[in-house]
Amino acid sequence: MKDVDVIQYLTQITDQQHNDLITVLTIFIAIISLGAIFTGVLQWRFSDKQIEKMKIQFKKDYGIDDLKNKVKEANELNEKLKLTITSNARMQIDSTGSLLPLTQTIEDQSAKGNIVGNFTGALISAQQLGLLEGPLLREGVVYVCNFMRIFTKRGTDKKIVKT
């Protein structure tokens, strides 16, 4: 083989390799393009309308709206229950507190203890429920102050001596 033939042969091999490389790159680019087109079609299919439909269907399937309504109803009932409990605590403190002045006229020590014990129990239960604040606290303090005034008036015949 002559030098010209060898150079011609090497040129053909280089051209063939170049063509093979271009073919492989073209196939690779075509596959990537098909993937991008497929992804675009999927995105197009999941438009805003379809996403909204999916949300509505999800809410129907799992009863989200019903749960929201039930939670709202439960919160309303809870507020009514709090009002009822507060009202009952106020009535209990009022009824037992209004009996405190009677302890001065009653001779039976157990009856006195029951009246004071019931009033104290009403205050403690209101405090444990977290209701002993605001107007209810003021009412309780007024009853306690009146009760203490009754007992301090009863013992006024003794003078307090400062030392």
HELIX and SHEET records of a PDB file:
HELIX    1   1 ASP A    3  ARG A   45  1                                  43    
HELIX    2   2 ASP A   48  TYR A   62  1                                  15    
HELIX    3   3 ILE A   64  SER A   98  1                                  35    
HELIX    4   4 LEU A  100  GLN A  104  5                                   5    
HELIX    5   5 GLN A  109  GLN A  128  1                                  20    
HELIX    6   6 PRO A  135  ARG A  154  1                                  20    
END                                                                             
